[in-house]
Amino acid sequence: MSERFDLLVIGGGINGAGIARDAAGRGLSVALVEKDDLASHTSSASTKLVHGGLRYLEHYEFRLVAESLREREVLLANAPHIIWPLRFVLPHEPGMRPKWMLRAGLFLYDRLGGRKTLPGSHRIDLRKAPHRSILQEHLVAGFEYSDCWVEDSRLVVLTAVDAQERGAKVWTRTECTALDRRADHWVATLADENGERRVEARAVVNAAGPFVDRVAKRALGSGTPAHLRLVKGSHIIVPRAYPGDHAYIFQQADGRIVFAIPYERDFTLIGTTDMLYEGDLDRVEISEEEKAYLREAATQYLKSGITEEDIVHTYAGVRPLYEDNSKSNSTVTRDYVFELETDGGAPILSVYGGKITTYRKLAEHALAKLGRHLPLPSGPWTQDAPLPGGDMERTDFARYLWSASERYPWLPPEMLLRLARAYGTRLDRVLGSATSLGELGEHFGGDLYAAELRYLRDFEYARSAEDVLWRRSKLGLHLPAESAPAVAEWFARG
């Protein structure tokens, strides 16, 4: 007999994980399926910011900005281990957006979302340290404001973990290959390494990101009424380009902006681009044109400049944006849109667009839509619910890190910081009863040991070296080349 669920969520990116978590916490029986690893596509290829979207104000998307700024505060409180404040410096480039426009935009930015914890914006003199030694001489004035950094892949994984702990089934490497609609339920065919099986669900959420139309065609025989614009965003990673913990936001002559952000202690992340994408959605890569664009975008601001040889790593993802007929890819709305289809049987809700910052609110709105056709046992609950590892006293990460250093004095400081950032209050579960590095098991280089791999395999759905080194962490940037095959061999041994 087929397993029966209230809700089948297709897509293990941030939107799918968020909807599954919210639904499970309300008492619905939920299954979440992802054809690859969690966050293996768009949700791990972001600029890794929880932000309001300062430039969206130019396009009058005040509702999106206000909601994003409110959610910035909510997410910061609920996941202080993987989200933290970051100060941004916006140099004024003569001939581009005038100072009054930047000042007015930041005035709105400080006030639209009911800012509570983050410091506000102010004007700065770029001729003073530290900026005078970093930026080009002609840049003399700018502005500073606040947003937040997020470990995007971990946000997805922890959201899925919470969904499972609240009763959801989470199946990775499991593709929904067929959807058969009945009057009051769906019959879904799921395929994984062990073959096919069928499950039934009263409703389906199509949160497949860039694959949303592919899933819709399987369910409905055609795409959804909404139109999708696939826009590729690419990033480059270079050795640390400047000192300090602040990020820069560089205006470009084409109207776009490019971020330069301190990354993984030893690097700088530069991105992103906006290019219409029509290629293979399973193999998205940066182009030489995009590399050149990002290098030039940073070089026109940074004294040090960025060369091709500086690039140590790249990544690219495709944003599944709702087609609003904007002329430019950079001005297409980042807001989310739902298409709820109920004609001819059980409901299916397709999700278009969205951004990491608003994923929790998107989930609430999605369930409000489904609630007209699927009785919900209870109402919204996620606003004050910490994600796994985020249940810290007064959401104070520094206080937690200090207490962890007292419990684990044998951990090297940099290793402790990385593990505390990744796992928060669940660090104890990762380390178990170990009292020394030697008790953490096989060593794979750097500060990666078998104890962490076991935890990621048993509790965070990791199945491969890439899952660990590039999604649950960014250790791929730090470890020697031989570490990846050693981790792969460990997984192969089971």
N, C-alpha and C positions, 0 to 999 in steps of 0.2 A: 504493500500500500504506500502511496506517495505521502511524504511529509506535508503537513498543511500549516500555512502561516497566514497571519493577517496581512503582512506586507513583505514583498520581495523588492529589495533595493539592488539595482544593477549599477555597478561602478564603485570602486574602492578609492576614489579620490576624496578630497575634503568635503564636497557636497554630499556624496553618498554616505560617507562615514558619519557626517553630522546628522543627516536625516535618520539613519539607522539608530544612532545613539538616542536621539530625542524620542523616537517612536518606542524603542525598547523601554526607556525610562517611564513612559506613560502606561506601560502594561500591555502593549501590543506584542504579539509573537512576530519576530522579524528575522529574515535571512538577508545577509549582505553578500553578494558575489562579485568577484573581481577576476578578470581573465588573466591578469599578471600579478605582480606584487602590489600591495597597497602603495598609493602615491607614486606609482612607477611612471606616470606620464606628466600631465600638466602640473599636478599639485607638488611635485618635487622640483619643478623647473621655474619657480617664481623668483622674484627679486628678494623674497624672504622678509617682507615687511608687513606688519600690522599697522595700517595707516589710513588716514581719511581720504587721501588722494587729492593733494593740493591742486594739481593741475586740472582736476575735474571741475573746479569752480569756474574755469574759463568757459566751460561748455554748459554752465547753468545747471549742473547736476547736484543741486543743493540737498535734495532728499538723500541721495546716495552718500554724499560727504557727511551729512549730519548723522546718518545711521552708522556709517563707518567709524566716525569719531566716538560715538557712544559705545560701539562694540569694542573699540580699542581699549577702553577702560575695563570692560567686562572680561575680555580675554586676558589682559594683563593680571587681573586679580585671580583668575581661575587657573592660570598656568605660568606662575612666576619663574619656574625653572627653565622653560623653553622660550619665554617671551620676556624681553626686558627693554627699558627705554633707550633711545638713541637720539643724539642731537644731530641735526642736519644744518649744514651751512650752505646757503644759496647765494653765490656771488652775483652781483649785478654786472651784466655784460652790456656795455654801451651799445646801443643800436638794436637791442632786443626789447624784452618787456621793460617798460619804464619803472622807475623806483616806486612811483605812486601806486602802480598796479600791483606790484609785489607786496607793498605795505598793506594795501586794502585787502588783498587775498589772505594774507596772514592774520589780519584783524578778524576776518570772518572765520578763519580756520581755528583761531583760539576760542571762538565763542559758539560756533554752531553745535558742537557736540556736548556741551556741558562739561568741559574739562575739569577734572578733579585732582589728579595726582601729578600730571606732567607739567613741567615749567612752560611758560608761554614764550612767544617769539619776541625778538628784539633786534635792532639794527646793530651791526658790528663793523669795526674798522679792519679791513683786510691787510692794512699796512703794519699791523701789530702781530706779535707772535701768537699762535704758531703759524698763522696763514701766510705771513710775508715770506717765509722760507719755502713754502709749498706751492703757492699759486703764482701765475704769471704777473709781471710787474704792473700791467695796466689795470689789473683788478684791484680796486681800492676800497670798495664798499660792498656790503652784503647784508644778509639777514640770517638769523639763527632761529630754529624752531624744533619742536619735538615730534617724534613718532616712535614706533617700536620695531624691534627686530624679532623675528620668529624662526625657529627651526621648523620649516614647513613640513618636511616628511614626518618628523616626530609628532607634530600636531595631528596629522592624519592617523598615524598608528595609535597614538594614545586615545584618540576619539573612538577608534574601532575597538580598542581594548575595553574602554568603558562601556561601549554598546554590548560587547560580549558578556561583561560582568553583570550587566543588567538583563541578561537573558537572550540576547540576539545570537544567532549562528553567523559566524564570519568565515566564509570560504574563499581563500585566495587560490590563484592558478585554476580558477573554475569559471568557464565561459558559459553564458546563457546563449545557446545556439538556436533555440526556437521558443516561441511564445504562442500558445494556442488559447484563444479567448473563448470563454464561456459566458453565460448570462450573469453569473454571480461570482466567478473566479477565473483565474488564469492557470493554465498548466504550462510550466516552464521546463524545458529540457536543459540540463546542466551537464557539461562535459569537463572532466579533469583527467589526470594521468591514469585513473583507474577505470575510465569508461564513462558511460552516460547514466544519468538517473533523472527522475522527474519529481518535481515538487509542485504543490498547489499554493496559490496565494489569492486572497480576496482583492488585493490591489497591487499594482506594480509602480515603482518609481524608476524612471529612466534617468539616472544621473551619471551617464557614461562619458561625460565631458566631450572631447572631440569626436567620440564614437556615438554620440547621442542619436544621430540620424540613422546610423547602421542598426542600432537596436530598435528604433521606431519602425523601420521598414520590416524587421522581422515580426514585429507585433501587429502592425497595421497594414502591411503590404505596400506602404509608401511612407515618405518622410512626413514629419509633423507639419502642421500649417505654418509654424514659424520657420524662418530662414536662418541659416547658420553661416557666419563668416569665420573662417579659421585663420587666425593671425598668429604667426610665429614670433616668439620672443626669445632672444639669445643673449647669453652672458659670457664674458671671459673672466678668468681668474689669473692674477699676476702676483709675483712676490710683493710684499708690503710696499705700497707706493709712497706712503707718507706716514709720519708718526702721529699719534693721537688716537682717541677713541671716537672721534666724530666722523660723520659721513658728509659727502658733498653731493649737491644736486646741480648739474651742469645744464644750462640752457643751450639749445642748438638752433642753428639758423633755420632749420626746417620746422620749427615750432615744437619739437619734441624736447624731452629732458632725459638725461642719462645720470644714473647714480654711480658714485664711487663709495664703497662701503668697506670698513675693516671686516676681515673675514678669516675665521679659523686661526686667529692669533698671528699667523705669519704671512697672510695674503690680503689682497684687495680684490673685491668683487666689483665688476663694472658691467652695467647693463641698464636698460634692455633695448631691444630693437622692436619694430612693428612691421612685419612683412606678411603679405597675403600668402597663404600656404595651400598648395594643392598636391603635395607629395604623399609618400607613404606615412601614415599616422603612427606606425609602429617603429619607424626609423627616422626620427627627427634630429637633424644635426645643424649646427651653425654653418653658414656659408662663408666663403672668403670675403665676400662683400660686407657681411655683417661684422666680421672681425676687424676689417679696415675701418668701418664706420665707428665702432666702439673705441678703437685705438686713437683715431683722430679726434673723437669727441672728448676724450680725456686729455689728450696731448695739448689741445688748445687752451686748457686751463692749468694743467700741472707743469711745473718747471722741469720735472724729471722726464716727462714724456713717457710714452708706452710704445715699445717696439714689438714686432711679430715674435721675436725671440723671447720676450718676457712672458708670453702666454704659457701657463703651465697646465691649464685645464679649461674646458669649455662645456657648456650645456645649453640645451634649447628645448623649448616646449611649445605646444600649440594651444592657444586660448580659444575655447569654443564660444565666441561672442555672438550675442543676438544681433542679427542683421537689421540695423536701423537706417540703412542707405546713406551713412556718412561717406563723404568723399575720401576722407583719410582714414587709414587703419588706426592711427593713434587717437582719433576722435570718436570711434565707435564706442557706444556705451559699455561700461563695465558693470552696469546694473544687471540684476538677474531677472529672468522672465520665465514664467511657467506656461506650459501648454497641457491642459487637462482634457483628456479625450474620454468620453463616456458613451458615445454612440455605439450601439451594438453589443453592449455587454459590460463586463467589469472595467473599472477605471484604470487608466495609465496616466501618470504625470511625468512629463518630460521637462528637464531642467536645462535652461540655456544661460550661459554667462555666469556672473558671480565672481567674487574675489575672496581670497582667504579670510580677510578681515570680517566679512559679513556672513560667513558660513553658518554660524549658530542661529542668526536671525533668519537666514534663508530656510533653515530646517523648520523653524517655527512657522513660517509662512507656508511652507510646503504642506505641513500637517494641517494647517488651517484649511487649505484647499481640499485636502483629502477628507477632512472631517465632515464635509457635506455628503460624502458617499460611504464613509467608513467610520463607524462610531468610535470615538476615542475615550478610553477609560478615565483619563485625567487631562489636565491642562498643561501649559508650558511650565518647565521646571529648571531649565539649564542655566538660567542667568547667574545663579549663585552656587553652582555645582562645580567644584574643582575637577580638573582632569586628573587622571592617575599621576601621582607624584607631586601634584600641585597643592596639596592640603598642608600648607606651611603656616605656622603661627604668624598671624598678621600679614600673611603673604610676603614675608620678609626673607628673601633668598640669602642675603648676607648673614643673617642670624642663623639660618639653617646650615649654611656652609661652615660657619664657625663651630656649631655643635657637631657636625659630621667630622671635622678635623680633630676634635677631641675624642670621638669614638674610634676613629681610624687613623691614629698618628703614624702608622706604618705606610700609609699611602703617600706617594710623592705628590706635592701640592698641585702640579698641573694635571695629574691623573685624577685626583680628587675633584678638582674643578670640573673637568670634562664629565665625569660620571655623575656628579651632583646636578650639573646642568641637564644632562640627558634623562636622568631617572628621578630626580627630586627625592621625595621621601621614600621612594621605592628602592633607593640605593641599597638598603639593608637586604633586600631580596636578591639583588645581583651578587653581593659579596658573600651572602650566607654566613657561615660560621668561621670564615677565613680570618686568620690573625697575622698573616704575612703574605707577601706577593707570591711566595712559593706555593701557598695553599690555594691559589686561584687557578691552578692547572696549567696546561700547555700554554706557552708564550708564543705569540704570533708576530712579535715586533712591537716597538713603541710601548703603549700601555694597554694593548689588547691581549686578554687572556681567555682561556676556555670558559671560565665562570660566566663571563659576559655573553659569550656565544650561546651557552646553554640557556641563559635567561631569555635571550632574543629568540631562540628557536622555540622554547617552551611557552613563552608568554606574549611574544610580539610578532609571531607569524613569519619570522625570517627563515628562508630556505636556501639561501645561496650567499656566496661571498659578496656579490653586488648588493644584495639586500642590506648587508651589514656595513660594508665599507663606503657606500655611496648614498644610502637612504636613512637607515637608523643612525648612522653617523656619517662624518666626512673624513674618516680615517684613511680613506684612499689617497688623500692629499699628503698624509704625513708618514705613512708606513713604507718600508722598502718594497721593491717590486716583488720579492719572493713571498710577501705576506699573503697576497690574493690567492695564489694557488694552494698555499698551506691552509687557508680558511676554507677554500672549496673542497679540499681533501677531507677536512674535519667534518663538513656537512655530508660528504659522500659516505663517510664511515657510519653516519647515523648517530 
